[in-house]
Amino acid sequence: MSGKAQYRLDILLGILLFAGMSFALYMALIGAPTERTMGDLQRIFYFHVPAAITGLAAFATNFVSSLVFLLRKNRRWDALALASAELGILFFCMVLVTGPIWAKPVWFVWWTWSPRLTASFILCLLYVAYMLIRKSYEDPERKASVSAVFGVIAFVDAPLVWFSIRWWRDIHPSPMLETGGLDPSMRPAFYACLGAFLILFLYLLRRRFCLETMRNKVDGLLLRLDEMR
C-alpha cells in the first residue's frame, strides 16, 4: 500500500472513530432507556461489555498472529501480535475497572472470585506476563519466537472467559443477547458502542503496528551499521 493510500486510510478510520464514538456516547448516555431496577448505573453496561468483547478480539488477533509467525517467521506478524496484546490488556483493564464500579451497588461487593471474574483476571495477567517475557530477551528472533509460543498458550484461557457463564453457575447473569435478557430498546445502544469500540481497536492497532514495524526497520538498519564498522 502506497503512502498516500495509507494516509487516506488513517483519515477514514479517524473520521469513522470520531463519528462512531460520538454516536455511541449519545446512545449510551441519552438514547438508551433507563433500566428499571438499576437506573442510570446500568449504562456502564454499554462500556463494560463492548470493552470485554473487544479485548477478547484483541487477544484472538494475538493468537492468530503468533501462530502465523511460528509458521512463517515473518517479523511483521510478531509486530501485529505485540500491538494486539497491548491493546487487549488496555481493554481488559477497562473491563476490570468498570466491573467493580458496577458490581458494588448491585452485588454489594467490589469483587468476588466467580468463574468469569477469575478467568478474566487470569487472562489479563497472562498477557501482562507476555509483555514481561518480551522485555526479558535481547535477541529479536528469540524474543519473537518465545513470545509467540506463550501467546498461543495464553489464549487457552480466552474460551474459559467466554463460556464460563454457560458452563458453571456464576454471579454474572446469563448471556443476555442469547437469552433475550437485554430489552430490544437497549440493543441499538449496545451495538453502537460495540461498533465504536471495534473501530477504536482497529485504529489503535493500525497505529501501533505501524510504529512497531518502523521500529523493527530502524533496529535492522542500526544492526547493519554495526556490522559494517
N, C-alpha and C positions, 0 to 999 in steps of 0.2 A: 504494500500500500504506500502510495506516494505521500510526501509531507503535507501537501495541500489536502489530500483526502483524509488524512489523519486529523488535520486541523478542523476540517468540516465535521468529522465525526465527533470530535470533542465538543464543538459548538452545539451540535444537535443534541448530544447527551446532556449537556449543561442546560439547554432550554427545556428538555423533557424533565430533567430533575427539578428545576425551579417550578415548572408548571405542576408537575406531579406532587411535589411536597406541599405546595400552596393549596392545591385541591384536597389533598389528604388531610391537612390540618383543619381545613374548613369542615370537611365531612366528619372528622373525628370529634371536633370540639363544638360544632354548631349543627351540622346537617343531621347527624345521628340522633335518634330519640334518646331520652334519658331512661335508663333502666329503672324498673320499679323498686327493686329491693336495695341495690347498692347506690343508686343515684348517679351523680357525675363521677364517682370513684370508678365506676365500670369503664369509663372512657380510657383508662390505662390499657385495657384490652386491645385497643386499636394500635398500640405501640408495642406492647409486650409480645403478643403472638406473632405479628409480622417480623419482629426482630428475631424471634426464635426460628421461624421458618427460613429467613434469610441467612441466619448463622449456620443452619444445617446445610443450606445450599452452598455456602462458602466452604464448609468442611468437605462436602461432596466434591467440589471443584478441586480441593487439595488432594483428595483421594485419587481422582482420575488423573490429575497432573502428575502426581507421584508415581502412579502405576505406569503411565506413558514414559516418564523419564527413565524408569528402570528398564524399560524395553528398548528405548531409542537413545538414551544417554545424551539428549539434547538439552543444553542449559536453559533454553527458553521455557521448557516445561518446568524446570526447577524454579525459575523466576515466578512463573504463574502459581506454582504450589506455595511458595513463600508469601506472595501477595494475598492469596485466598486464605491462608492460615491466619495471617494478621487480621484480616477483616472478619473472619469467623470469631476470633477472640473478641474483637470490638463489639460485634452484635450480641454475642453471648454475655458479655459484661453488661450490656443494656438489659438483657433478659434477667440477669441475676440481681440487678439493681431495682428494676421496675417490679419484679415479682414480690419481694418482701414489702415494698411500699403498698402494693395492692393487698397482700396477704394479711398484714397486721390488722386492719379494720374488719376484715371479713372472717379470717380464721382465728384471730386474736393471738397470733404468734407471728414473729418475723420470719421464722424458718422452721421447717420440720423435715426430717430425713425420710421423706416419702420416696418411692422408687423413681419417679420422674425428676424430682429435685436433686436427688443424689446422683443419678446418671448424668444430669445436665452439668452439675458442678464438676464431676469427674471428667466429663468431656472437655470442658474449658481448661481444666488443669492439664490434661493430656497435650493440648495444643500449646499451652504455655511451656510445657516440657519440650515440645517440638522446637520452639524458638530457642530455648536454652541449649538444646543439642546443636543447633546451627552455630551458636556462639562458641561452642567448645572445640570446633575443628578449624584449623587454619587452611588446610588444603581444600580448594574449592570442589574438586571432584569427590573427594572423600566426604566432605560436608553434605553435598547434594545427595550422594548415594545413601548414607546413613539416615539422613532426614527423610528421604523418600520411603525407605523401609518402615521407619517409625510412623510416618503419615498414613501409610496403608494400614498398619496395625491399629493405630489410634482410632480410625474411622469405625472400627467394630462397635464402639460404644454408641455411635450415632443412631443405629436402628433401635437400640435399647431406649434411647430418649424418645424416639417417635412412637414406639409400640408399647411403652411401659404402661400407659393408662388403659391399654387394651388387654394386656396380659395379666396385670395384677391390680388389686384394689389400691386405689390411690386417693389422696385428698383432693387431687386435681379433678375437675369434672370430666365426664366422658367427652369424646371428640364432638364438639357442638355442630360443626359443619356436616358431619356424617349422621348424627342422631337427630338433627333438627332442633337442637337446643338453642341455636342462635336465631333470634327473631328475624324474619325476612327483611324487615325495615332496617335492620342493622347491617345487613350483608354488604350493601353498596359502600358504606364507610370502611368496612373491613377490607374489601377488595381494593379500594382506592389506596389505603395505607399499605397493603401488601405490595401493590404495584409500585408505589413510591419507594418503598424500602428496597425492592429488587433493582429499580433504576439506580438508586444510590449505590448499591453494591456494584453494579456494572461500571458505574462512573469511577468509583474509587479503585476498583480492581484494575481498570484500564490504566489509570494514572500511576498506580503503584507498580504495575507490571512494566510500564514504560520506564519508570525510574530505575527499577532493578535491572532491566535489560541494558540501559545506558551504563549503569554502574559496572556490570559484568564486562562490557566493552572497554571501559576505561581501565579496569583491572587487567584485562588481557593486553592492552597497549603498554601499560606500565611493566608487565612481566616481560614483554618482548624487548623493551628498552633495557631492562636489567640484564637480559641475556646477551644483548649486543655490546654491553660495556665490558 
